Amino acid sequence: MSAPSQSNVVVPSDSPVTRSCATHPLSLLVIEDDPVLRDFCLEIGKQMGFAASFADSIPSARAVLPQPVDVVLLDVRLPGGEGLSLLDDIRAKHPSAIVIIMTAYPTVDSAVEALRTGAGDYLSKPFTVDDLALTLERAAERRIFDVESRELRERLRTGEGEGRLTGRSPGMEKLYRILSKVAFTTHPVLIVGESGTGKSVVAQAIHLNGPRAAEPFTTLECTVLTPAVMDAQLFGSAGEPPLLGRAGTIFLDEVSELPLDLQARLVRALETRQISTHDGTDSVPLAGRLLASTTRDLTRLVATGRFRNDLFYRLNVVNLRLPALRERKEDIPLLAASILERLHIESEDYHTIAQDALRLLVDYDWPGNVRELQHALERAFALSSGPVLHLGDLPTQLQNARIERDHRQPQAIAAPENLLTIEVRSIADMEKQAILTTLRQLNGDKLMAAKLLGIGKTTLYRKLKEYELTDSDV
């Protein structure tokens, strides 16, 4: 293939390749034996901001694969074998790399096979400067998206992301995976879950961790506002522009309560990307991102005609289901520590939880979910007579639930008096067990464990050494 005579390419300042250069330039590996085409690809890649390198055969490609690679331009026919045979090597060393297949013998079958075996895109020779630049731009965008999503997911699971999401249970890990992707998109998101699971918190996390974080976040509570107020806010009124026409995020809390006539107008706005003004004489472009939540089964409401089918599918582009607290009880110690930390910051009073009280928190089913847990700890925090929250400080319904559960459990048959034994445990044994239990409940998080136990992190490490406790014990 002869390279195009004009090989200059203009790269916009908001290009993903340009953005990545500020931190770590994306790396491009060109695997091509034709020196003219190879140099052409290298030149365009460098003009776009890639850190570009090359290989001209199967053996030379395998030799350079240990180096960092973000995007690969791979020729199908190479000295030493078929280029597609390198896909497994690339996937093994760089599973997130974007591979673009180049071939002078394009067929539908070969394209399907390349994509099936792991290629991310396809270029047919001969191709133009624009063809190559557009394909590389698309690959860079995907690669940057993957990197940013992975980094956000890690921030969310470690509690360092924007918002107040807490938990490391499988249900929360799944939530972080989806949330870390949708935060960078503009698609509508439907957040479903029981009351008190934190749907508004998740909506704010999507907003705060995405590109619209500096723009307004507006909540419309559909169960509280009148239809006239919702109409005026969403679609505007005399002297008031529509929320949907402003940059930012609009969160429809309990969207199931949106009246049918407003549902119809919202569908039209989402379909046409235009919002008609209040007098119908003009329209403005749809600019806001829409998030919605519900505690109800919208498919049932659709079946009974109480919710529009077309709006349901428009909103349900991405569905985020929040697990109930009883489905992720392993997160309760982390949540309790996070809530007490917030209360400590607000009041400057520091409280910890006694082990029997913490066990009760974990055993309770929490019909009101995280909101109920938060209220229970706030009440205990306010009424406690000392720095440690005990069973008696917890709400009555928790203690009653414990009594009922104990009554339902079969009673053990009493042993003869001469067979009764009394186990005497030393304070050191009790302290060791308390530390071990807390660490296990917090999945080994030593900082959170120290906060929950009411000791400094240095003291905790000293106790771990004193009791010869290692990470394998947790």
C-alpha positions as CSV (number, residue, x, y, z in Angstrom):
1,M,0.0,0.0,0.0
2,S,1.2,3.5,-0.8
3,A,0.7,6.0,2.0
4,P,-1.4,9.1,1.2
5,S,0.6,12.1,0.1
6,Q,-1.0,14.4,2.7
7,S,-0.4,13.0,6.2
8,N,-1.1,16.0,8.4
9,V,-3.9,15.6,10.9
10,V,-5.5,18.2,13.1
11,V,-6.1,17.0,16.6
12,P,-8.7,18.9,18.6
13,S,-7.7,20.0,22.1
14,D,-10.5,18.0,23.7
15,S,-9.3,14.8,22.0
16,P,-8.9,11.8,24.4
17,V,-5.4,11.4,23.2
18,T,-4.6,15.1,23.9
19,R,-6.2,14.8,27.3
20,S,-4.2,11.7,28.2
21,C,-0.9,13.5,27.3
22,A,-1.3,15.7,30.4
23,T,-0.7,12.7,32.6
24,H,0.4,9.6,30.8
25,P,0.5,9.5,26.9
26,L,-1.3,6.6,25.3
27,S,1.1,4.1,23.7
28,L,0.6,2.9,20.2
29,L,2.2,-0.3,18.8
30,V,2.2,-0.6,15.0
31,I,2.8,-4.2,13.9
32,E,3.3,-4.0,10.1
33,D,6.0,-5.3,7.8
34,D,5.4,-2.8,4.9
35,P,7.9,0.0,5.8
36,V,5.9,2.7,3.9
37,L,2.6,1.9,5.6
38,R,4.3,1.4,9.0
39,D,6.0,4.8,8.8
40,F,2.7,6.4,7.8
41,C,0.9,4.9,10.7
42,L,3.7,5.9,13.1
43,E,3.7,9.5,11.8
44,I,-0.1,9.9,12.2
45,G,0.0,8.3,15.6
46,K,2.7,10.7,16.8
47,Q,0.9,13.7,15.4
48,M,-2.1,12.7,17.4
49,G,-0.1,12.5,20.6
50,F,0.5,8.7,20.9
51,A,3.9,7.4,22.2
52,A,4.4,5.2,19.1
53,S,6.6,2.2,18.5
54,F,6.6,-0.7,16.0
55,A,7.4,-4.3,15.2
56,D,7.7,-5.8,11.7
57,S,7.2,-9.5,12.3
58,I,5.6,-12.1,14.7
59,P,8.9,-12.7,16.6
60,S,9.7,-8.9,16.9
61,A,6.2,-8.2,18.1
62,R,6.4,-10.8,20.8
63,A,9.7,-9.3,21.9
64,V,8.2,-5.9,22.5
65,L,4.9,-6.9,23.9
66,P,6.1,-6.8,27.5
67,Q,6.3,-3.0,27.1
68,P,3.2,-0.9,28.0
69,V,0.6,-0.9,25.2
70,D,-2.8,0.9,25.0
71,V,-3.6,0.6,21.2
72,V,-2.3,-1.9,18.7
73,L,-2.5,-1.6,14.8
74,L,-2.1,-5.2,13.7
75,D,-1.5,-6.4,10.1
76,V,-3.2,-9.7,9.3
77,R,-0.3,-11.0,7.2
78,L,3.2,-10.8,8.7
79,P,6.5,-12.6,8.3
80,G,6.5,-15.6,10.6
81,G,2.8,-16.3,10.6
82,E,-0.7,-14.9,10.7
83,G,-1.1,-11.6,12.6
84,L,-4.3,-12.9,14.3
85,S,-2.1,-15.4,16.1
86,L,-0.7,-12.5,18.2
87,L,-4.2,-11.7,19.6
88,D,-3.8,-14.3,22.4
89,D,-0.4,-12.9,23.3
90,I,-1.7,-9.3,23.4
91,R,-4.7,-10.3,25.5
92,A,-2.5,-12.2,28.0
93,K,-0.1,-9.3,28.5
94,H,-2.4,-6.3,27.9
95,P,-6.0,-7.4,28.5
96,S,-7.3,-3.8,28.2
97,A,-5.5,-2.9,25.0
98,I,-7.5,-1.9,22.0
99,V,-6.5,-3.9,18.9
100,I,-7.2,-2.6,15.4
101,I,-6.9,-5.2,12.6
102,M,-5.5,-4.0,9.2
103,T,-5.9,-6.1,6.1
104,A,-5.9,-5.7,2.3
105,Y,-8.2,-8.8,2.0
106,P,-11.4,-7.7,3.8
107,T,-14.4,-10.0,3.9
108,V,-17.4,-10.2,6.2
109,D,-16.1,-13.5,7.5
110,S,-12.6,-12.2,8.3
111,A,-14.0,-9.1,10.0
112,V,-16.3,-11.2,12.1
113,E,-13.5,-13.6,13.0
114,A,-11.2,-10.8,14.0
115,L,-13.8,-9.2,16.3
116,R,-14.8,-12.6,17.7
117,T,-11.2,-13.3,18.7
118,G,-10.7,-10.0,20.5
119,A,-10.0,-7.2,18.0
120,G,-11.7,-3.9,18.8
121,D,-11.9,-2.5,15.3
122,Y,-11.1,-3.1,11.7
123,L,-9.3,-1.1,8.9
124,S,-9.4,-2.1,5.2
125,K,-6.4,-1.3,3.1
126,P,-5.9,1.1,1.5
127,F,-7.2,3.6,4.0
128,T,-6.9,7.4,4.2
129,V,-5.5,9.7,6.8
130,D,-9.0,10.5,8.0
131,D,-9.9,6.8,8.2
132,L,-6.8,6.1,10.4
133,A,-7.2,9.2,12.5
134,L,-10.9,8.5,13.2
135,T,-10.2,4.8,14.1
136,L,-7.3,5.8,16.4
137,E,-9.4,8.5,18.0
138,R,-12.2,6.0,18.6
139,A,-9.8,3.5,20.2
140,A,-8.2,6.2,22.4
141,E,-11.7,7.2,23.6
142,R,-12.5,3.6,24.6
143,R,-9.2,3.2,26.3
144,I,-9.5,6.4,28.3
145,F,-13.0,5.5,29.2
146,D,-11.9,2.1,30.5
147,V,-9.0,3.6,32.5
148,E,-11.2,6.3,34.0
149,S,-14.0,3.8,34.8
150,R,-11.5,1.5,36.6
151,E,-10.0,4.3,38.6
152,L,-13.5,5.6,39.6
153,R,-14.6,2.1,40.6
154,E,-11.6,1.7,42.9
155,R,-12.2,5.2,44.4
156,L,-15.9,4.2,45.1
157,R,-15.1,0.9,46.7
158,T,-12.5,2.4,49.0
159,G,-14.8,5.3,50.0
160,E,-12.6,7.9,48.3
161,G,-15.1,8.8,45.4
162,E,-17.5,11.7,45.6
163,G,-20.7,10.8,47.4
164,R,-21.3,8.7,50.5
165,L,-21.4,5.1,49.2
166,T,-20.1,2.5,51.6
167,G,-19.7,-1.2,51.3
168,R,-17.7,-4.0,49.8
169,S,-20.3,-6.8,49.5
170,P,-20.8,-8.5,46.2
171,G,-24.0,-6.4,45.6
172,M,-22.1,-3.2,46.2
173,E,-19.2,-4.3,44.0
174,K,-21.6,-4.9,41.1
175,L,-23.1,-1.4,41.8
176,Y,-19.7,0.2,41.6
177,R,-18.9,-1.5,38.3
178,I,-22.0,-0.2,36.6
179,L,-21.9,3.2,38.3
180,S,-18.2,3.8,37.3
181,K,-19.3,3.4,33.6
182,V,-22.5,5.4,33.6
183,A,-21.0,8.3,35.4
184,F,-19.1,9.2,32.2
185,T,-22.1,8.9,29.9
186,T,-25.2,11.1,29.3
187,H,-27.7,8.2,29.2
188,P,-30.7,8.3,31.4
189,V,-30.4,5.9,34.4
190,L,-33.2,4.3,36.4
191,I,-32.3,3.6,40.0
192,V,-34.5,1.1,41.7
193,G,-34.6,-0.2,45.3
194,E,-36.5,-0.3,48.5
195,S,-37.1,2.8,50.5
196,G,-34.0,3.8,52.5
197,T,-31.4,2.0,50.3
198,G,-29.8,5.3,49.2
199,K,-31.2,6.0,45.7
200,S,-30.7,9.7,46.0
201,V,-27.1,9.1,47.3
202,V,-26.4,7.0,44.2
203,A,-27.9,9.7,41.9
204,Q,-25.6,12.3,43.5
205,A,-22.6,10.0,43.1
206,I,-23.3,9.6,39.4
207,H,-23.4,13.4,39.0
208,L,-20.4,14.2,41.3
209,N,-18.1,11.6,39.7
210,G,-18.9,12.5,36.1
211,P,-18.1,15.4,33.7
212,R,-21.1,17.4,34.9
213,A,-19.9,17.6,38.5
214,A,-19.5,21.4,38.3
215,E,-23.0,21.9,37.0
216,P,-26.2,22.0,39.1
217,F,-27.8,18.9,40.5
218,T,-31.6,19.3,41.0
219,T,-33.9,16.9,42.7
220,L,-37.7,16.9,41.9
221,E,-39.6,14.9,44.5
222,C,-42.5,13.6,42.5
223,T,-44.4,12.5,45.6
224,V,-44.4,16.0,47.1
225,L,-44.7,18.5,44.2
226,T,-48.0,19.2,42.6
227,P,-48.3,18.5,38.8
228,A,-48.4,22.2,38.1
229,V,-45.1,22.8,39.9
230,M,-43.4,19.8,38.2
231,D,-44.6,21.0,34.8
232,A,-43.3,24.5,35.4
233,Q,-39.9,23.2,36.6
234,L,-39.3,20.6,34.0
235,F,-40.7,22.4,31.0
236,G,-40.5,26.1,32.1
237,S,-43.1,28.8,32.6
238,A,-43.4,32.5,32.0
239,G,-40.1,34.0,33.0
240,E,-38.6,30.7,34.1
241,P,-36.5,28.5,31.7
242,P,-37.1,24.7,31.8
243,L,-34.7,22.6,33.9
244,L,-34.4,20.2,31.0
245,G,-32.9,23.0,28.9
246,R,-30.2,23.8,31.4
247,A,-26.8,22.1,31.7
248,G,-26.7,19.8,34.7
249,T,-28.5,16.8,36.2
250,I,-32.2,16.4,36.9
251,F,-33.1,13.7,39.4
252,L,-36.8,12.6,39.4
253,D,-37.2,11.0,42.8
254,E,-40.1,8.4,42.7
255,V,-40.8,8.9,39.0
256,S,-43.8,6.5,39.2
257,E,-45.8,9.4,40.6
258,L,-45.2,11.6,37.5
259,P,-48.7,12.3,36.0
260,L,-49.4,10.7,32.6
261,D,-49.7,14.0,30.7
262,L,-46.2,15.0,32.0
263,Q,-44.9,11.6,31.1
264,A,-46.1,12.2,27.5
265,R,-44.3,15.5,27.3
266,L,-41.1,14.0,28.8
267,V,-41.2,11.2,26.2
268,R,-41.4,13.8,23.4
269,A,-38.5,15.8,24.9
270,L,-36.3,12.7,25.1
271,E,-37.2,11.6,21.6
272,T,-36.8,15.0,19.9
273,R,-34.1,16.3,22.2
274,Q,-36.2,19.6,22.2
275,I,-38.4,21.1,25.0
276,S,-41.4,23.2,23.9
277,T,-41.8,26.5,25.7
278,H,-44.8,27.0,28.0
279,D,-46.8,28.8,25.2
280,G,-45.8,26.3,22.5
281,T,-44.3,29.0,20.2
282,D,-40.7,28.0,20.5
283,S,-38.4,25.2,21.7
284,V,-35.0,24.9,23.4
285,P,-32.5,22.0,23.1
286,L,-32.6,19.3,25.7
287,A,-29.4,19.9,27.7
288,G,-29.9,18.3,31.2
289,R,-29.1,14.7,32.0
290,L,-32.0,12.7,33.4
291,L,-31.8,10.3,36.4
292,A,-34.9,8.7,37.9
293,S,-35.6,6.5,40.9
294,T,-38.5,4.4,42.1
295,T,-39.4,1.9,44.8
296,R,-42.2,0.4,42.7
297,D,-42.3,-2.2,39.9
298,L,-42.7,0.0,36.8
299,T,-43.4,-3.0,34.6
300,R,-46.6,-3.7,36.7
301,L,-47.6,0.0,36.4
302,V,-47.0,-0.2,32.6
303,A,-49.3,-3.3,32.5
304,T,-52.1,-1.5,34.3
305,G,-51.7,1.7,32.2
306,R,-50.5,3.8,35.1
307,F,-47.0,4.4,33.6
308,R,-46.2,4.9,29.9
309,N,-44.4,2.0,28.2
310,D,-42.4,4.3,26.0
311,L,-41.2,6.4,28.9
312,F,-40.2,3.3,30.8
313,Y,-37.9,2.2,28.0
314,R,-36.5,5.7,27.6
315,L,-35.6,5.9,31.3
316,N,-34.5,2.3,31.6
317,V,-31.5,2.6,29.3
318,V,-29.3,1.7,32.3
319,N,-30.9,0.0,35.4
320,L,-29.2,0.2,38.7
321,R,-30.7,-2.0,41.4
322,L,-29.7,-1.1,45.0
323,P,-29.5,-4.1,47.3
324,A,-31.5,-4.0,50.6
325,L,-29.4,-3.8,53.7
326,R,-30.5,-7.3,54.8
327,E,-28.9,-8.6,51.5
328,R,-25.5,-7.1,52.4
329,K,-25.2,-7.5,56.2
330,E,-21.4,-7.8,55.9
331,D,-21.4,-4.1,55.1
332,I,-23.1,-3.1,58.4
333,P,-19.9,-2.7,60.4
334,L,-18.4,-0.5,57.7
335,L,-21.6,1.6,57.5
336,A,-21.8,1.9,61.3
337,A,-18.2,3.1,61.4
338,S,-18.8,5.6,58.6
339,I,-22.0,7.0,60.3
340,L,-20.2,7.4,63.6
341,E,-17.3,9.1,61.9
342,R,-19.7,11.6,60.4
343,L,-21.4,12.2,63.7
344,H,-18.0,12.7,65.4
345,I,-17.1,15.3,62.8
346,E,-20.4,17.1,63.3
347,S,-20.4,17.1,67.1
348,E,-16.8,16.5,68.1
349,D,-18.0,13.7,70.4
350,Y,-16.5,10.3,69.7
351,H,-18.4,7.1,70.3
352,T,-17.7,3.4,69.6
353,I,-20.0,0.4,69.6
354,A,-19.8,-2.5,72.1
355,Q,-19.5,-5.9,70.4
356,D,-22.9,-7.1,71.6
357,A,-24.5,-4.0,70.2
358,L,-22.7,-4.5,66.9
359,R,-23.8,-8.1,66.7
360,L,-27.4,-6.9,67.2
361,L,-27.0,-4.4,64.3
362,V,-25.7,-7.2,62.1
363,D,-28.5,-9.6,63.1
364,Y,-31.3,-7.2,62.6
365,D,-33.1,-7.3,59.2
366,W,-33.5,-3.5,58.8
367,P,-36.8,-3.1,56.9
368,G,-36.0,0.7,56.7
369,N,-32.5,-0.2,55.2
370,V,-29.6,2.2,55.5
371,R,-31.8,5.1,56.5
372,E,-33.1,3.1,59.5
373,L,-29.5,2.2,60.5
374,Q,-28.5,5.8,60.3
375,H,-31.4,6.9,62.5
376,A,-30.8,4.2,65.0
377,L,-27.1,5.2,65.5
378,E,-28.0,8.9,65.6
379,R,-30.5,8.2,68.4
380,A,-28.0,6.0,70.3
381,F,-25.3,8.7,69.8
382,A,-27.6,11.3,71.3
383,L,-28.9,9.3,74.2
384,S,-25.8,7.4,75.2
385,S,-24.4,8.3,78.7
386,G,-20.8,7.4,77.7
387,P,-18.4,7.0,74.8
388,V,-19.4,3.4,74.1
389,L,-22.8,2.6,72.6
390,H,-24.4,-0.5,74.3
391,L,-27.4,-2.6,73.7
392,G,-29.6,-0.4,75.9
393,D,-28.8,2.6,73.7
394,L,-30.3,1.1,70.6
395,P,-33.9,1.6,69.6
396,T,-36.6,-0.6,71.2
397,Q,-37.6,-2.3,68.0
398,L,-34.1,-3.7,67.6
399,Q,-34.1,-5.1,71.1
400,N,-37.6,-6.5,70.7
401,A,-36.6,-8.2,67.5
402,R,-33.7,-9.8,69.3
403,I,-36.0,-11.1,72.1
404,E,-38.5,-12.5,69.6
405,R,-35.7,-14.2,67.8
406,D,-34.3,-15.7,71.0
407,H,-37.7,-17.0,71.9
408,R,-38.1,-18.7,68.5
409,Q,-34.8,-20.5,68.9
410,P,-35.0,-24.0,70.6
411,Q,-33.9,-23.9,74.2
412,A,-30.9,-26.0,75.1
413,I,-31.6,-28.9,77.6
414,A,-30.0,-28.0,81.0
415,A,-27.2,-30.2,82.1
416,P,-27.0,-31.7,85.6
417,E,-25.6,-29.3,88.1
418,N,-22.5,-31.4,88.6
419,L,-21.7,-31.2,84.9
420,L,-22.0,-27.4,84.7
421,T,-18.7,-25.6,84.0
422,I,-17.9,-22.0,84.1
423,E,-15.6,-20.6,81.4
424,V,-13.4,-17.8,82.7
425,R,-11.8,-15.7,80.0
426,S,-9.0,-13.3,80.7
427,I,-9.4,-9.6,79.6
428,A,-6.5,-10.2,77.2
429,D,-8.5,-13.1,75.5
430,M,-11.6,-10.9,75.3
431,E,-9.6,-8.0,73.8
432,K,-7.9,-10.3,71.3
433,Q,-11.3,-11.8,70.2
434,A,-12.9,-8.3,69.9
435,I,-10.0,-7.1,67.6
436,L,-10.2,-10.3,65.5
437,T,-14.0,-10.2,65.2
438,T,-14.0,-6.5,64.3
439,L,-11.3,-7.0,61.6
440,R,-13.2,-9.9,60.1
441,Q,-16.5,-7.9,60.0
442,L,-14.6,-5.1,58.3
443,N,-12.9,-7.3,55.7
444,G,-9.5,-6.5,57.3
445,D,-9.8,-2.7,57.1
446,K,-7.5,-1.8,60.0
447,L,-8.2,2.0,59.9
448,M,-12.0,1.4,60.2
449,A,-11.4,-1.3,62.9
450,A,-9.4,1.1,65.0
451,K,-12.1,3.8,64.7
452,L,-14.8,1.3,65.6
453,L,-12.8,-0.1,68.6
454,G,-12.0,3.4,69.8
455,I,-8.3,3.0,69.7
456,G,-5.5,4.6,67.6
457,K,-4.2,2.9,64.5
458,T,-0.7,2.6,66.2
459,T,-2.3,0.9,69.2
460,L,-4.1,-1.5,67.0
461,Y,-0.9,-2.5,65.2
462,R,0.8,-3.0,68.6
463,K,-2.0,-5.2,69.8
464,L,-1.9,-7.2,66.5
465,K,1.8,-7.8,67.1
466,E,1.3,-8.6,70.8
467,Y,-1.4,-11.2,70.1
468,E,0.5,-12.5,67.0
469,L,-2.4,-11.8,64.7
470,T,-1.7,-11.7,61.0
471,D,-3.7,-11.0,57.9
472,S,-4.2,-14.7,57.4
473,D,-6.1,-14.8,60.7
474,V,-8.7,-12.3,59.6
